[in-house]
Amino acid sequence: MTEKFDAIVVGAGPSGNACAYTMAKAGLKVLQIERGEYPGSKNVQGAILYSDALERIIPDFREDAPLERHIIEQRMWVLDDQSFIGGHYRSEDFNKPPYNRYTIIRAQFDKWFSQKVQQAGALLICETTVTDLLMDGQRVVGVQTDRVGGSIYADIVVLADGVNSVLARKAGFRPELDPAEVALAVKEIHFMPEETIASRFNVSGDAGVVIEMVGKITKGMMGTGFLYTNRDSVTIGVGCMLSDLKQQKCSPYQLLEDMKAHPAIAPLLEGGEMKEYAAHLIPEGGYHSIPCLYGSGWIVVGDSGMFVNAVHREGSNLAMTSGRLAAETVIALRAEGLPLTERNLARYRTALNESFVIKDLKKYRALPGIFHRNPHLLNTYPELLNQAAHHMLKVDGTDKKSKERDIRRSFTQRRSLFGLVGDAYKMWRAFE
């Protein structure tokens, strides 16, 4: 292919599709390259879709997007080995259109999004791997693919090739992945009748529930568990930092099996048929792990830029927003007749800084380090909180004042007064 494009987008996930769609809609000549059989073919698992980010790109997406359930209830659980303590937030406002969040099946959603990209005018090539970036000095001028005569040229190359971002690492634009900055998550989808989901999770129609979990399920490692409802299935998963898994020599699959056996979780999966299993890396290093995001002729979006808010379990909205902002930067520069140099593409980072993407990541920038240095936060405290709740709620003839003293004593014995104050201060600073 000797034809030159205005832009080449490598990858057809949420960030790549958002970027390609926005540029194609503006009239740019866009080529999108996907190594899978079709967009979404590598993604069998479910996910959460945040409507605001997609609505800014495709305002009428609800008319035909493959959406599973809209989320009306968020549950937060802190688990020990036998119990959990937590809270729920459920709002009827979330049960009124336009809905704020949805569960989706990525294979279906990515395929739909890609069709929108093609309808906007972009050319999609699948089952093709980009092996190298083509350089002219310090400037990226195109890509080399594994096809015969596979050199393709463009004014800008968008790297939306996922957390591994082999191309960026190969070109020296970013360092090798640090195991302390990525989580390995495993997921399963358990199929069951819609009426079972409705009764089991106290929902009706297309309403759904998300449960996010921390505590003993990660065996002291930095990570979280999650469960959410699809139309006729439930997605359950757990993820921990790769460095922790390596250090503890813990199998992610066994971690998930133990989690499913927890007495609070097992009843939610009872009778379901597990049909899909997937494992993937998630960039959870936060603000300090963000690599260089642009240079002459190239720009990085989505997971390649480490754009995941691990605290709030947000990823697709950061991915789509970064893709849109990258596209809008390119569109604006072309409209002004300016070259796509490193200096001019710095506008992309400015746009990100002004958006919720960088603001949220910056807000929680200290958390990864705090949890790495203080594993007891995810191990000791879940035990103490659950034991305190059990002791206070158990009616055994002991007066409540004595129970309160027992609870205070249990906390100070495990952490000491100085340790408790120190932990509280660390968490306050981290969320400030």
PyMOL commands that set and color helices and strands:
alter all, ss='L'
color gray80, all
select helices_A, chain A and resi 14-25+51-55+61-63+92-95+106-119+166-170+179-181+194-200+216-218+242-248+252-260+266-269+287-289+302-305+316-335+342-354+356-363+367-373+375-378+380-393+400-431
alter helices_A, ss='H'
color red, helices_A
select strands_A, chain A and resi 4-10+30-33+46-50+69-79+84-90+101-105+123-125+130-136+139-145+151-159+182-191+207-215+223-229+233-241+273-283+294-295+298-300
alter strands_A, ss='S'
color yellow, strands_A
deselect
rebuild
show_as cartoon
